[in-house]
């Protein structure tokens, strides 16, 4: 999980895909994969991209992956008035978790 004291610039740099100026990955090289940690990283990235004006208001943002991080990032950016398109090869969001008999909660492992 990102350090809460991390700056928006650090957050963006940690998510940047080397060699690709405008592609980001939520959670690269992270050991925690709980819903909560994925959502925190996604929210931090959305905030950082917004406050650093990385995305222009007239641009469309593509979010690939409709898991916990993807839908959180897409929702956060949409709430910040960006035009967001969410893509996933599955027909439903949270496809990997949809067959689980357990209730999903952001703090399920904590």
C-alpha positions as CSV (number, residue, x, y, z in Angstrom):
1,X,0.0,0.0,0.0
2,X,1.2,3.5,-0.7
3,X,2.6,5.5,2.2
4,X,-0.1,7.9,3.4
5,X,2.4,10.7,3.4
6,X,3.3,10.1,-0.3
7,X,2.9,13.1,-2.5
8,X,0.7,13.0,-5.6
9,X,3.8,13.1,-7.8
10,X,5.2,10.1,-6.0
11,X,1.9,8.3,-6.4
12,X,1.9,8.9,-10.1
13,X,5.5,7.8,-10.5
14,X,4.9,4.6,-8.5
15,X,2.0,3.7,-10.8
16,X,3.7,4.7,-14.1
17,X,4.4,1.9,-16.6
18,X,8.1,2.3,-17.7
19,X,8.3,3.4,-21.3
20,X,4.7,4.5,-21.5
21,X,4.1,8.1,-20.7
22,X,0.4,8.0,-20.0
23,X,-0.3,4.4,-18.8
24,X,-0.6,3.6,-15.2
25,X,-1.0,0.4,-13.2
26,X,-2.7,0.3,-9.8
27,X,-0.6,-1.6,-7.4
28,X,2.5,-2.6,-9.2
29,X,4.9,-4.7,-7.0
30,X,2.5,-4.5,-4.0
31,X,2.3,-7.4,-1.6
32,X,-1.2,-6.6,-0.3
33,X,-4.1,-7.5,-2.5
34,X,-7.1,-7.0,-0.2
35,X,-10.1,-5.1,-1.6
36,X,-9.2,-2.4,0.9
37,X,-5.6,-2.0,-0.3
38,X,-6.6,-2.0,-4.0
39,X,-9.3,0.6,-3.3
40,X,-6.8,2.8,-1.4
41,X,-4.3,2.7,-4.2
42,X,-7.0,3.4,-6.8
43,X,-8.3,6.4,-4.9
44,X,-4.8,7.7,-4.3
45,X,-4.0,7.5,-8.0
46,X,-7.3,9.2,-9.1
47,X,-6.6,12.0,-6.6
48,X,-3.0,12.4,-7.8
49,X,-3.9,12.4,-11.5
50,X,-6.6,15.0,-10.8
51,X,-4.6,17.4,-8.6
52,X,-1.6,17.2,-10.9
53,X,-3.8,18.0,-13.9
54,X,-2.5,14.9,-15.7
55,X,-5.8,14.4,-17.4
56,X,-7.5,17.2,-19.3
57,X,-11.2,17.6,-18.7
58,X,-11.9,17.0,-22.5
59,X,-10.0,13.7,-22.5
60,X,-11.5,10.2,-22.3
61,X,-9.9,7.9,-19.7
62,X,-9.8,4.1,-20.3
63,X,-9.7,1.9,-17.3
64,X,-8.9,-1.7,-18.1
65,X,-10.0,-4.3,-15.6
66,X,-13.3,-4.3,-13.6
67,X,-11.9,-5.7,-10.4
68,X,-11.8,-3.9,-7.1
69,X,-9.1,-1.4,-8.2
70,X,-10.5,-0.8,-11.7
71,X,-14.1,-0.1,-10.7
72,X,-12.9,2.1,-7.8
73,X,-10.6,4.1,-10.1
74,X,-13.3,4.4,-12.8
75,X,-15.8,5.6,-10.2
76,X,-13.5,8.0,-8.6
77,X,-12.5,9.6,-11.9
78,X,-16.1,9.7,-13.1
79,X,-17.1,11.5,-9.8
80,X,-14.3,14.0,-10.6
81,X,-16.2,14.7,-13.9
82,X,-13.9,12.8,-16.3
83,X,-15.2,10.8,-19.2
84,X,-14.4,7.3,-18.2
85,X,-14.8,4.0,-20.1
86,X,-14.4,0.8,-18.2
87,X,-13.2,-2.3,-20.1
88,X,-13.0,-5.9,-19.0
89,X,-13.1,-9.1,-21.0
90,X,-15.7,-10.5,-18.5
91,X,-19.4,-9.5,-18.9
92,X,-19.7,-8.4,-15.2
93,X,-17.7,-6.4,-12.8
94,X,-15.8,-8.2,-10.0
95,X,-16.0,-11.4,-12.1
96,X,-13.3,-13.2,-10.2
97,X,-15.2,-12.6,-6.9
98,X,-18.7,-13.2,-8.2
99,X,-18.6,-17.0,-7.6
100,X,-17.5,-16.6,-4.0
101,X,-20.1,-17.6,-1.3
102,X,-18.4,-15.2,1.1
103,X,-19.6,-11.6,1.5
104,X,-17.0,-9.2,0.2
105,X,-16.0,-6.4,2.4
106,X,-13.1,-4.0,2.0
107,X,-11.6,-5.1,5.4
108,X,-12.3,-8.8,4.9
109,X,-8.7,-9.8,5.9
110,X,-8.1,-7.2,8.6
